[in-house]
Amino acid sequence: MVDQEIKDPETLASIEEFYTDLQQRTVVLDSESSFKFITSRSTEKTCTDIQNLCTLMEKLCQIYYIPTKGAFLRKTELSVKAFIYLICNTNFASQYLLADDVRVGHLVDIQPPFSPYLFIEILWRIRFDDLLAESILHFPLDLCNEILEVLPRCIDLLTFQRASKFLSNIVPNIYKKLILLRNNGSQTKDIAQNSKKLAGNFQELLSQFNNVKFLKLKDVPKKSDRYRRYGILLKILIQTVRMCVTSRSKKIEIPKDMENLYKLTFGWQLYEKLDDGSLHETLSEINRELFNALLKRVKEIDCNIYMNWTEHDDEDNSSMTLQRAIGLECHFFIENTRDEYGDVAEYGHLLECLQQIASKPDPENNIESMDLTDLCHGAKEGRRDCIVALFRRYKDWDDSTVDAIDSNISSLSKEDCEQLLEHLANELAQEPQEDSNSDSGGSSTEKLQTYSLCLAKALVAQDIGDLYEITIKSIMRSEDREVADAEQQQQQQQQHVVDASDFERFITHNSSFSSAKNLRAVLFYLCLNTRPTLKILLKMSIGHADYPGVAVSHDDLMLLLPILKIRTHSKNESLVESLHAKCSEREEGSKLLNEMRYLNKKRLNQYRKSPSSVSLVIRVLREICENEPAWDPNCLAWLLQMLYEFCEPAEIVGEIFIPLLRCTPDKYSTAFFKYFLVELYKLKGGYTPDCRNALIRELEIKLDYLYKSDHLWRYCREELLLLATAVLEHLFCEVEPDQPYEHLDSNYLHVLQPYPTTSAEDEPIYRLTLLEALGRFDQLRRSRMTEEDCEQLPDGATSYSFTEDFLRYVFLKCTREQFIQYGNELLDSAGEIIDCADNSKQAYCDALVRLTFETMLFCLEFPQCTAQDSLVFLVNCLKEFLPKVQIPKKDAFQKGICRSLDKHAIILRESVARTVVAPTYDYLIMAMDEHPLHLTHKLRALEMFSSKCRSYTEPLRTYAGSHTPLGLRLWLAHDLVQEVLDKQGNSEIFMRKLADYFKTEQQQRQQQQVDEEPSTTTTTTTTTATTSSITDETS
C-alpha cells in the first residue's frame, strides 16, 4: 500500500488533492481506528503502523511537491498548509474548537485522527521541526500546551544535532509566547492556569539540556569527541538562555505574513490577556530556572574538558577554536544581561562561573568581533558590512538571524555577491571532517543550504547584466579550481547544498526562462550547481526521456550562450593532469628522485602537451551521452547544429561521438548508432589528424562487430555498414601521405570490408574485388597450416578449393550492393574464381543460383548462426540481381536462369518441409512450374515466397527437424571459414575442424557413387553419426 505509486509525479497537484489522497489512504491504513490511541512504540504492530504512516507521508510530500527541507521551510505556504492539516486531524482535546475556524475549520476531523504522539512522529519524519517551533507563537494557548506536553517523550527520537537545534528554537519561542499573552492575549478559558501550564512545559523542555540521555554519549565512543559535545551543548544553551532573557526588554513583533500563514483560532471565542503581575511572577521563576540550568551545565566543565576544546574548531566559525567561541559567547552573554539581572541571586553565582571561561573579542576587527545580536541590528539598519559578516558566520544562524538578513538582502552590491559566492565555494571545497558520530554532520549541510538560499535572494535582486557577470566569473573560478580527483567530491557537496530536484521542479513548470525573473533563477542555479543545472537544461533541450513533455526552446538556450562558451578541461585531459600532479607530488617526496628532478624535470615537461580545453556545454553533453541514450535524435541534431557555430567539429567528434562509439553495442540501439553515423557523415572535413585517426579506429571496431554479430537484422546491418563505409571513405580521403594510418588488425575487415588496407598515394579509394577478397582469405587459411599439419590431412585436402564455402559465408555477411558486385564479378571471372565445365556466363550464373539456395538451406537449418532475416534477404538479393545481368543474348540467358531456378530450388525441399513455410514453398514450386521459361513469373513467385517468410521470421528462428547431409556439410564449412577469420582462433582446433570437414566430403562423394537405390541402412548410419558429431560440437 505504501510502496504503491500514488500519482503521476510530473504534474503539480493542488494541496486539496494532497488532503484527499492522505485521507483516503489513512482510512485504509487505519481500518481498526487505532491511530488515535498510539502513545508510544510499545508493540511490534504499533511500530509497523508508525513506520507505514510516516513512509506514506514522505511519499505524498514528494509526489505533491511539498517541501520538507530548506532554510525558509517555515515560510513555505505548501508546507505550512500540510502542517496545519495534520494539526486539524490530530486527536487533541481542543480539536473540536478548531472546527469553528473560518479558514481551516472544514479540514477538522475529515479522516481518522492521529494521536498527539503519532503527530509528532510524523513531523520528525518529514522534518517539520522548524514549523512546530514557529507555530507556538501563533496557535491558541490550549493547543500549544497539548502539543508541548507530548514533546518530552519524543525528543529522544531525534539525533543530538536536530534535538539541540529544535530546543534552541522552541524554548525562546515559548518564552516569547508568555510575553505575547500579555501583549496580544490568546483564546483560552482560563488564562492564568493555562499560562502556568505553559511555564511548566517550558521548564520540562529546558530540563532536557541537562538530561544525560539528551547528550547521546553512546554515539560518541571517543572521550575527546565527548568533551567536544559538552562544549557544543554549552554554547547552544548559552545562546538559548541569552535569547530568552533578552526578549523581556524587547518589543516582540510577529510579521504579518507569518501570522497569516499560521493563524489558527477557536472561532469566535474571546481573547484573554495575562496581567502584568502574573507575567512578572512567571518570568522571574522561569529566569531563575534558566540561570540554574546554565549554571548546572557550566559547573560540569573541568580543566580536562576546557583544555580539550582547544583541539577542536568551532563548527560555526572554523577560524577559531571551540574554546574561543564559547569564551566569546560567555562574554556577550554577560554584556547583554548584567545590567538587567544583576540583582538576581542565581545570576550572580552564574556570572562568577562564566567570567572564568569568558574571553573578550579582538578589538582590531570590530565587525568580526561583534556578537550576533549586534550584527542583526546592523543588518536591519541596512549596513552591508554587517550582512556580509553574518554570511561569514552562517553556522551560527537562527531564525531571527535569517529574518535580519532577509530584511535588507537586496542592498548587497555585485562585489558583495562575488565575495559571498567565493566564500561559499571555499566552504564547499573544504574536505568534510564529519563522520557518523560528528556533531556537525547533517547540520552543516543544512546551514550551507540556508546560506545558499539567502544568497539566492541577493543574486536575483541584482541587475541582469551584473548577474551574468557574476555567474560567468563564478563558473570560471570553479572550473579552474576543479581537479579530476576532487571534482566528483565537490559536485556531490554542491548537490547536497543545492538540490538538483529543486531546479527540476522549477524548470518543469517554467521551461521558458526568457522573462527576467525566470532567467535570474536559472543563473542562480548555474552559479551554485553549474553542471547538474546545465545537464538538466540540455536534457530538456534534446528531448530526453527523463523529462517527457518538457522542452527548452532554442531561443531560451541562446540566452545562456556566454555560459555555454566557457572553456574547461576535457574529461580525459583532467584525468591526465591529475595523474601528472600525483606523479609530481611523489617525485618531490622521494629523496632519490629529488636528486634527479632538476635534471629530468625540464626534459619530461618538454614533451608533455598542455591540457586541451573544450566548451562547457560539450563537457556536460558528453556526460549525458555517456549514459544510456534516451534522447530524441532530431532534437540532439538541432542542438549540435547550434554548437557548430562556436565549436570546432573535431571538438564535438572527440568529446561526444568517439566516446559514444566506444560504448558497448548493447548500451545503445541500432537506431542511435545510425544517428551517430548520419551526423558524422554531415561533418566532412575539419578533423585534426589525431581526431581523424581515433574516429577511423572506432568505426573499424564497430564494423568488425557488425560483421561478427548475427543478432541484427540483415537490412539494419546493411544500412549501418553502408553508412560507416561512406564515413570511412571520406576520412581516408583526408589522410595525408606523410601521416599513414595503421588499420585495425581484423581478419573480418581485411577480407569482407569493401576498401583495401592500403591505397596508392595518388589513387582514390576503390572497392575490394571478390578475387582480392578470396585471395586474402586463402592467404589467411594457409597461414594456419604448417607442412606437418598438411601431411596429416587426407589426400587432395591441400589442393581443395574453399571458394564456394567462402562465397556462401560472404553471402551471409555482405550487403545487397556487395552481392550484386560479387555476382557480376563471378559472371565475368572467366574461371578465375570458380571452375565450371562450361566456361560461360550461363554456367557461372547457374553456380551463383546454386550457392545462393545452398546458403538459404543453411539459414533454414542453422538459424542461430545467421541474422534473423537472412533467408528473406538472400531471396531478395537474388531476385534483384538476376534481371540486371547484362548479356548480348538475353532471352536465351534468361531461359537458362529459369532452368537454374527450377533445378536448384528443390535444394530447400527436404529442409522446408520441417518448417512453418512448407505450404508457401510448395506454392513457390507450383508457381515456377506453371511458367517453365518465364523469368518474370518466377521472380514474382520468389517475391511472394520472400514476403511470406518475412511474416514468419520469429518461428523460423528455430529448426526442429533433423539436419540434411548437405546442411551438415554447409555447417562444417561455415564453421571452418569462421575459424579462419577469427583472430583468436587456435591452430589445433582449426586442423581438427578441417579433418572433420574432409571426412564429411569423402562421405558425400561415396554417397554419390552408389547405385540409384542406395542402402537405406548405410545412409541412415552415416547421417546419424555425422549428426551426432555436429550436435556435440554445436553444444
N, C-alpha and C positions, 0 to 999 in steps of 0.2 A: 504493500500500500504506500509506504513512504518512499520507496525507491522508484515508484512508477513515475513516468514523465507526466508532468502536471498540465502544462500548456505549451503552446509554441513560444519559445523564448525570443523569437525575432520580433514580436510585436509588443509594444509598450502598453500594458493594460492599465486600466484605471484602478484607483485604490478601492473602489467599490467591488471590483472583481476579486481583489485580494480578500476583502471581507467575506464575500460569498464562497470563495474557494476554501478558505480556512474554516468557515462554518460547516460546510458540507463534509469536509474530511475529519473534523473534530467529532462530528456526530458518529461517524463510522468508527473512529478510534476509541471513543468513549461510549461504547454501546451499553456498558453497565453503569453509567453515570457515577463513576468513581473518581474522576479527576478532582472534583471539589473537596474530596476528603484526604488528599495526599498531603502529609505533613513532614515527610522525610523519606529517605531511601531505605525503608525498613525491610522490604521484602524484594525478592527477585522480580516478581511481577511489577512492582512499583518502579523498580529501576528500568525495566523494559519499557513501561509506559512513558516514563520521563524521556528516555532516550528516543523513542519513536516520535514523540511530540516535538521535541527540540530539533530533531533532524528534519521533520516536516516544516517547521518554521524557517529553518535555514534555507531549504529548497524554495519555499514560497517567496522569501525575500529576494532570492537570486532570480527567480522567474519573473517577478513583477518589478525588478529593478529598484528594490527598496534598499537604500544604502545601509550598511551595517558597520562601517568604519569611516574614519576621517576626522579631521580636526573640527570641522563645522557640522558634525553629525547632529548635535543638539539643536542646530538651526535649520536642519533639513526637514522640509514640510512632510514629505512622504514618510520618513522615519518617525516623526512625532505623531502623525496620524495612526500609524501602525501601533505605536506605543499606547496611545490613548484607547484604541480599540481593545487592546489587551486589558487595560485598566477597567474598561466598561464591562468586560466579561470575566472578571475575577470575583470570586465569592467573598467580597468584603462585606462587613456589616452595614456599611453605608452605601452599598451598591444600588439599593432601591432609590436612594435620594438622587443619584446621578441621572435617573430616568427623567427627571424634571429639567435637565439642562436643555436649553433651547437648541444648541448646535449639535450635540452628540447624544442626546437622550435616546434617539431612535436606535442607537447601537447597543444599548444596555440589554443584556440577557437574551441575545438573539442566537446563542449557541450554548452547549453545555459549559458551565462556568469552570474556570480553573481555581484551584486553591491558591491562597497567597504564596505558599511555599513554591508551588509549581510555577506561578507567575514569575517569581524571582529566578528560578532555574532557567526559564525561557529567556529572560533578559540577559542573564550571564552568557547563554549560548550565542545569542545574536549580538552580543557586545553593546547593549544599550545602557552601559553603566552611567555614561555622562547624562543621558536623558533622564534617568532615575534621579540622579543628584540634582539636576536642574528643576525637575518637577516639584521638589519640596518647596520651592519659592512660590509656586503658583497654585497648587492644589489646596482644597479646603483642609482645615486643620484636622478634622476627624479622620479623613482619608490618609493624610500624612502619617498620623500616629499608627494606623493599621499597617501601613507599608513598613514603617520603621521597626515595628515590633517583631517582624519576622526576619529582619536583616541579620541580627547577630548569629542566627543559626545557619546563615547562608554564606557568611564571609569566608569561611574556611574552604569553600568550593573554588575560590579564586586563587590565582597564583599570588605570590608576595608582591610582584610588581603591580598587578591590576588592583589588588586589595588596598595597597598603600595609596595608589592614585585615587581610587574611589573614595576612601575615607578622607583624604585631603581635600576632596571636592564637596562631599556631602556634609561633613561636620561644620565647616564655615557656613554652608547654606542653611543648616538648622539654626545656627546662631543668628543669622540674618532673619530667618523666619520669625524668631521670637521678637526681634525689633519691629518687623513688619506687622506683627499682631497689634502692636501699639499704634503704629502709624496708619495702617490701612484696615486692620481688622480682618476677620475671616468668618465664614459661615459655620457656626457651631452652636450647640445647645448650651454648653457651659464653658465659657472662655477660660475661667480661672482654673478649673480642674483639668481641662484638656491641655492648657499651656504647661501645667506641672507635669503632665504625662509626656509632653513633648520634651521637656527638660530631662526627664528620666530616660527617655530614649536616646537623647544626646549623650548623657553620661554612660549609657550602656555601650554605645558605639565608640566613645572615647576610650573606654577601658580596653578595647581591642588592641590599642597601641602597646599596652603593657601585658598583653596575653602572650604567653610563651608559644602557643600554637600559631599565633599570627606570624611570628618570625620564620616559621617553617625551616628550622635549622637542620632537619633531617635531609633536606635537599642540598645542603651545603656541607660536604664532608670535610673540607679543609678548614683549619682553625683560622687561617688568615682571611679567608672569604667570609667566615662568620663574623669576624671583627668588622670587616667592611660592611656587612649587612647591618650591624649595630649602628655604624656611622650613618648609613643611608636613612635608616628609620629615625634616628635622632634628628637629622636635618629636616626630614619631612615633617616630623612632629613640631619642630621649632617654627617652621613656616606655617603650619596649620594653626598653631596657637596664636601666632602673630596676626594671621588673617582674621581670627575670631575676635581677639581683644581690641584690635584697632578698628573693627567695624562699628563699635559702640559710638565712637566720636564722629563717624562719617555719615553723610546723608545717603541712604540706600535708595537707589532708583532702579526700577525694573524697566528695561527697554520695552517700548510699545510693541515692537514686532515679536518679542519673546512672549509677552503677555498674551497676544492674540493667538500664538501657536499653542500655548499650554493651558490656556484658560479653561477651567473645569468648575462647574458650580453645582449647587444643590437646588437649582431652580430659583424660586423667588424667596427663599429663606433669608432672613435678615442677617446682616453682618454685625458682629460684636467686636469691640476693641478691648485690648488689655490695658488696664490703668497703669500709670507711671510707677506707683508703689510696688505693685506686683512684679512689673518688669524689672525694676531695680533690684528687688529681692532675688528674683530668679537668676538674673545675670551675675549678681555678686556670688551666688552659690556656684554657678557654672564656671565663673572665672577662677574661683578657688580650686575647682576640680581640674581645670586646665593647667594651672600652675603646679598642682600636685602631680598630675600625670607627667608633665615635662620634668619636674624635679626628680621623680622616681626614675625616669629613664636616664637622666644625667648622672645620678648617683651610681648607676651601674657601670659607668665608664671608669676603668682603672688605667694605670700607666701603660700596660701592655697594649690595650686596645687603642689608646690615644696615639702611641708611637707607631702602631701598625698602620694607622691612617695615612702616614707619610708615604707608604709603599703603593698607594692606590691613587689614580687620578680621579678627580671629580667627574661623575658621568654627565653633569650638566655643563661643565667647562673644563675640557681636558688640559687647559693651560695651567691649571693649579691642582694641588693635591687635595684629597678629600679632607685632610686635617685643616688646610687653609680655608676651604669652602665652609666647613662647619664653624670655624672661628669667625668668619665674616657674618654668617647667619646669626651667631650669638651677639655680635656687635650691633647689627641692625635691629635685632630684637630689643636689646637694652635701650638703644637710642629712641626707638618708637614707643616704648611702653613705660619708661622710667618716670616721666612727669605725671602720668595719669594714675599709675598703680603703685607709686612709691610707698603709700601708706598701708598697703595690703601686706599682712604678715607673711603669708605664703610667698608673695612676690619677693620680699626682702631676702628670704633664705635662698630662693631660686636665683636671685641676682648675684649673690655671693658665689654660687657654683658656676654660673655662666661666665662670670668675669675671669675665672681661672683658665677657661679654654677659648675665650674670645680673642680675636685679633683684629687690629684696625686696618682699614683699606689703605692702599698705596696712594699717597697724596699727589703723586706725579701724573697719574692718569685719572682725571676727575670723572669722566664719563664711565669708564670701566669699573671704577670703584663705587659708583652709585648703586644703591640697592634697587631691587626690582620695583618696589613701590614708587621710588622717586623717578625711575626711568619711565614707568607707566604714566606718571603725571606729566612728564616732559613730552611723551608721545601724544597724549591727549591735547597738549597745548600746541602741537604741530611741529615740535623740534625733530628735524630729520636725523640728527646725530643720536638722539635717544632711540628712535625707531631702529636705526641700524645696530645700535648697541644691544637692543632687545633681541634682534635677529641672531646676534652672535651668542646670546645666552638662551637659545631656543630650548635647551634641555631643561630649563628651569621654569618654563611657562606653565601657567594655569589658565582657567577660563577668563579671569579678569585681565590677564596679560594679553591674550588674544583679542579681547574686546578693545583694549587700549591701542594695540597696533592697527586694528581694523578701522578705528575712528579716523585716522589720518594717513592711511596707507597710500592714497593717491598722491600725496605730496612728495614722494620719493622721486629723485631725478634719474635720468638714464645712467649716469655714472654710479649712483647708489645701487641700481638694479644689477649692473655688471659686477659690482663688488660683491653683492649678496649671492649672485649666481656662482662666482668664483669660490666663495666660501662654502657654498653647498657642494660644489664639485670636489673640493678638498676633503670635506667630511665624508663624501661617498668613496673617495679614493683611499681613505684610511682602511687598513686591514681590520676586519671585525675582531674584537677581542672578547667575543661573547661565546659562551658555551651554554649547555643546558642548565647550568646552575648559576649563571650570571644574573645579577640583579638588573643589569641594563639591557638584557636580551629582550626582544619583543618590544619593550617600551621605547628603545632608541629609534626603531623604525617608525613607530607611531609619531614620535616627536619630529622626525625628519619629514614625515607626511604633513604634519601641521606647518612646519617651516615652508614646505613647497607650496601648500595651498595659500598661505598668506602672501608668499612671493608672487603667486599667480595673480592675485588682485593688484599687486603693484605693477606687474608687467602689462596687464590688459588696460591699465589706466594710462599707459604711455602712448605717445603719438605713434601712428602706424609705421612711419618711416624709421623712427628711433627703435621701435620693436624689431623691425627687420634687421637693423644693425646689431642690436643686442643678440638676436638669435644667431646670426651668422658668426659673430665673434665667439659666442659660447660654444657653438658646434665645432668651429675650427680649433679652439683650445682643447676641447675634449678629444677630438680626433688626433691632435698632435700628442696628447698626453698618453693615449692608449698604447699599450704594449700587448703583443699577441697573447702572452700567458696570463696577463691580468685583465684582458679585455672581457672575457666571459664573466669574471667575478664582478667587475664594475657594472656590466649590464644587468646582472642579477640584482645588485644593490639598487640600481636605478629603478628596475621593475618593481621592487618591493616598495620603494618610496612613491613612485608614480605608477599606479596600477594601469596596465595597458587596457584592461577591461573598461575602465572609466572612459578612456578615449573612444573605445569601440562603441560604447553606448551613446556617447555624444555624436560621433560622426555618422552612426547609423541613422540618426534622426535629423542630422544636419549635413547631409552629403554634399550640399552646395555651400562652400565657405567663401563665396565671393563677397558677402557682406562683411563689413569691418569687424563686427562683433564676433562672428564665427572665425574669421581669419586670425583674430587676436588669440582666440582659444587654441587654434591649430598651432600657431607659432609658439605659444607657451609650452604645449606638449613636446614640440620639437626641441625646445630649449632643454628640457629636463629629461626627456626619454627619446632621444633622436631616432635611433634605428628602429626600435619597435613601433614608434609612431609612423615613421616613413614606410615601414613594411606594411602596416595596415592600409595606408593610403594607396600604396602601389597594388596591393592585393585587390582593393576595391576597383582600381582603375583597369585591371586586366581581367575582371570578371571571375575572381577566384571563388571556388566552391565554399570557402569559409564565410563568405558574405553574399549569399544569394539575394538578388533583388536590390542590392545597393551598388551604386556606380558613382565614381568620381569623374567629373567631366574633364575634357581636355583643357578648357579654359581655366578651370579651377586649379588644375595641377600646374599650369603655366605660371600661376601666381607664386609658386614656390621655386621658380626656375633658378634664382640666385642660390638657393639652398641645394638644389639638385646638382648644381655645377661644382660644389665644393670638392676639392681633391683630397683623397685619403689613400692610405696604403691598400694595395690589393691583399686579399686573404693570404695568398701564397707568399707574397713578399713579407708580410707581417710575421709569418712563421719563420722565414729565413732570418729576418732581422733579430727575432727573439733568440734563435739558436746561436747566432753570431755574438749577441750580447752575453749569453751564458758562457760561451767559449772564452770570451774576453775576460769575464769575471774569474773563471777557473785559471786562466793564464796568469792573471795578476796574483792569484793566491798561491801559485806554485813557485817555490824557490828556484827550481831548475829552469822552468820556463821563463821565470822573471829575468834570468840572466840572458836568455836568448831573445827576449821580447824586443829589445831595442834593434837587434839585427834583422829580425823576421817581420816586425810589425809593418814596416813600410812595404816590404815585398808582398805580404799577404793582402794588405788593403789595396795594393796597386791593381790587382786583378779582380777585386770584388766589385760588382756593379752596385751602384746606388739603387735603393728600392724604387721600383716603378710605382706611380700613383694612378688611381682611377677615380672616376667621378663617384660621389657618394651614392647616387641613385643606382649606378651599376653595381656597386658593392652590395647594396641591400637587395637589389633584384636578383643577384646571384644566390643569396641566402634563401630567397623564395623558391627559385628554380631548382635548388639542390634537393628540396623536399619532393615528395611525390607530386607530380604535375596534376593540378586540379583547376587550371585556369582556362579561359576562353582564348583559343589561338588567334582569333581575329582581333580581340582586344589587346593581346600582347603585341601583335603586329603593329597596331596603331601606336602603342607606346614606344616600340622600337623605332618607328618612323620619326617620332618626335625626338628620340635620343640621337638619331643620326645627325641632327642639326648641330649638335655641340659635342658629340663623342666620336672618336675615331672608330671605324669598323673593326680594326684589329683589337681595340679595347673591348668591344661588345662580344666579339667572337672568342677572345681569350678568356674573358671573365664569365661568360654565360654559356655559349654554345659548346665550347670544348669541355667544361665540367659536366654539362648535361650529357654529352656523348660518352663521357667516362662512366656514367652511372650504369648500373646493371640493367640489361634489357627488360627485366621484369618490373623495374621501377616505373617505367612509363609505357604507355600503349604504343602500337604502331602508328596511330593517328598523330601522336605528338612527335614521333620520330620523323614522320613525313613532313610535319610542320617545320621541324628543325632544318631539314634538307631544303625545303622551299625557301626559307629565309636565307640560308647560306647561298643558294643559287642566285638570289637577288643581289648579293654582295659580290660583284665581280670586280676584283682588284682592291687595292688599299690595304693589303696584308703586309706585315713585316715578315722577313724570312723565318724567324722563329715561330711566329704565329702560324704561318702557312704550313711549315713542316709538322707542327704539332697537330694541326687540323687534318692534314693528309694521313698522319698516323692513326688518329682516332677514327677517321672514316674507313680506313682499311681494316681496322679491328672490327668495326661494325659490319663491313662486307663479309669478312671471314665468318662472323657469327651468323649472318643471313644465309650463307651457303651451307653452313653446318646444321642449321635449325630445320626441323621437319614439322614443327607445330604451327607455323604460319601458313596462311592460305597462299597458294601459288600466285594469284593475281595481286595480292597485297605485297608479297615478296618481290614480284616483278616490278611493281611501281617503285618500291624502295630502292631496288638495285639500279633501275634506270636513273632515278634522281641522284643517288650517290655517285654513280659513274659520271653523270653530267657535271656535278660539282667538282669531282676529281680532275676531269679533263680541263676545266677552267684553271684549277690550281696548278696542274702540270705545265700548262701553257705559260705560267708566270715564273716557273723555276728558272733561275739564272744558270748559265753554263758553268760559271765558276763556283756554284753552290749546289753540287749534286745531292740528290735525296736518296737515302737508303730505304728501300721498301720494307714493309712488314714481312718477316720470314714466315710465310704461309703458303703451303702447297695448294690450298684451295684457290687463293688469288693467283698463284703462279700459273695454274692450269686453266681455271674457269673464268677469271676476270677478263673482260674484253679490252684490256690495254696492256701493253708489253711492260716488262720490268725495266727495260732500258729503251731509250729512243735516241735517234741521231740528233745532234745539236741543232741542225737546220731543218729538220723534218717535223711535220705536225704529228700529234698523237694519232695512232692508227689502231684499227681493230685487230685483235688477235685472231688469226685464222684457225680453222679446225685442224688443219695439218700441223700447224705450230703447236696447238694445244696437245694434240696426240703425241707429237714428238717429245714435248716436255713430260707428259705422263709416262711415256716409255722410258725416258731417262730416269725418272724417279723410281720406276719399277725395277730397273736394272741395278740401281744403286742399293736396293735392298737385298740383292742376291750376290753371294760370293761363288767362286768356282767350286768350292766344296759342296755348297748347297745345291748347285746345279747338277752335280753328279748323282745326288740322291733322288732327283726327280725322275718320273717315268720318261720313256723315250718320246722324243718330239716335244717335250714340255718347254724346253728352252727356246724353240723356234715358234712356239704357239703365239698367234696374234691376239692381243686383248682389245683390238679395235672395236669390235661390236660390243663387248662388255663396257668399254669406256663410253661409247656413244649412248648406250642405254642409261648409264649413270648421268651423262651430260643432259639428256632429255629430262631427267628428274630435277635438275638444278637450274637450267637455263631459262631465259626469258623468251617470249614469243619472237622477239626480234632476232635473238641468237638462234632459235630453232630454224627460222626461215633462212638466216645466213648460212648456218651449217648444212641445211638441206640443199641449198643451191651449190655450195662448195662440194658436197658429196656427189651431186649430179655432174659437176664439171671436173671431177678429180681424175678421170681417165685411169682409174686403177691405182692411184697413189694412196688411197685411204682403204678401200675395200676391194678385194679380188672377187670378180664375178666371171662366170664362164663366158657370158656375152658382155664384152666391154662396151656397153652402150648406156645411154641415159635411162632407157627403159629399165634395164637391169638394176641400175643404181637406185632408181625410184622405187622399184619393187623391194629392194633391200631396205630402203628407208621406211616403207609402209610396214614391212615385217618387223623391223626393230621397234617401231612405234607401238604396234599391237603387243609385242612381247613386253615392252615397258608397261603397257596398260595391264597386262596379266600380272606383272609384279606388283603393281599398285593394288590390284584386287586381292591378291593372296597375302601380301605383307603390308597392310595399310599403316602399321606402326612405324614403318621405315620411310614413309613418304608424307608429303604435305596432304592436308585434308582434301583438297580439290584437285589432286594431281591427275586423276583419271579424266575429269572434265577438261582440265587444262590441255592435256595431250590430244584429246579428241578435237578440241577447237583449233589447236595449232596445226594438226594435220588437215583439218577442213579448210583452214585459211591458206595453207601452203600449196596444196595440190592445184587449185585453179590458176595460180600465179606462175606456174612453171612456163618459162619462155622456150619454145622449141619450134622449128620450122613446120614439121608435120604434126600439128597439134591434135587433130582429130584422132589419128592413129595412136598417138601417145596417150590421149585421154582414155581410149578404149583399153590400152594396156594398164592404165591406172585402175580402171574398173575391174579388170581381171585380178589385179593385185589385191584390191579391197575384198573381192569375193573369196579369194584364196586364203588371205591371212586373217580375215575377221573371225574365222572359225577357231582361231587360236584361243579365243576367250570362252568358247562354248562350255567346256567342262568346268571352268572356274566360276563363270557367271551363273551356272545352274545352281550353285550353292549360296547365292546372294538374293537380295530383295529385288534386284533389277533383272532377274531372269526373264519375266514376261516382256520387258522392254527390249531386251536383247533379241528375243525371238521375233519381235516385231521388226527390229532392225534388219535381221537376216531376211525376213519375208519381204520387206520393202526393197531391199537391194536385189533380191531375186526377180522382182517384178520388172525391173529395168536393167537387164544384164550389162548393157553397154552405154548407159546414160549417166554420165558423171554427175550432172546437176541433181538428179533424183537421189543418187547415192549420198551425195554431200548433205542434201536436205534430211535424209534419214539419219545420218550421223549427228546432225544438229539436234534432231528430236531426241536421239539417244543421250546426247550430252545434257540436254535440258532436264530429262527425267533423272539422270544420275545426280545432277545438282540438287534436286529436291530430296534425294536420298543420301546426302553427304554424311549425315551422322550415322545411320545404320551401316554404311559402307566402311566405317572406321574399325569394324571388327569382321573377322573372317572365321566362320565356324567349321568350314569343311576341311577335308584333308588336302594337303598340297599335291599338286601335279608334279610329275618328274621335271617338266620344263620349269615350273615355278621354283622348285628346289635348286635347280642349276642356276637360275637367274639370281636367286638369293645369295648363293655362294659367290657368284661373280660380283654382285653388288658389294658384298662384304669385303671381297678381295680388293676391289678398286678403292673402297673407303679406307682400308688399311694402308694402302699405298699413299693416299693423300693425308693421312693422319701424321702430324709431326711427332706425336708421342708414340707412334707405332713401334712394336717390338719385332725384330727380325725373325725370332724363333716362332712367334705366333703367325707371322706372315707366311713363313715356309710351311707351317702345318696347314694353314688355310689353302695354300697353293696346292699342296698334295691332295687334300680333300677335293679340291675343285677338279683336278685332272682325273682323279678316281671316278668322279661323277661323269666326266666327259667320256671316259672309256666305257662306262656302263651305258651311256646314251648311244654310243656307236654300236656296241654289241646288240643293243635293243633294235637298232635299225637294220642290222644284218640278218636277223632271224626271219623265218617264214612269215607270210601274211597272216597266219594264225599262230601267234606266239603262245608259248606256255603261260597260262594264266598264273600258275603257281610261282614260276620263276619271276615274272614281272612283279607280282604282289610282294614276294620276299624281298626283291631288290628295293622296291619303292618303300616298303615298310622300314627296312634297315636304314636307308638314307634319311627317311623322315625322322626316325628316332634320333639319328646323329644330329640333324639340323635343329630339332626341338630342344635337345640338351644344350646345344651351343647358344641358341637364342635365349634360353632361360639364363 
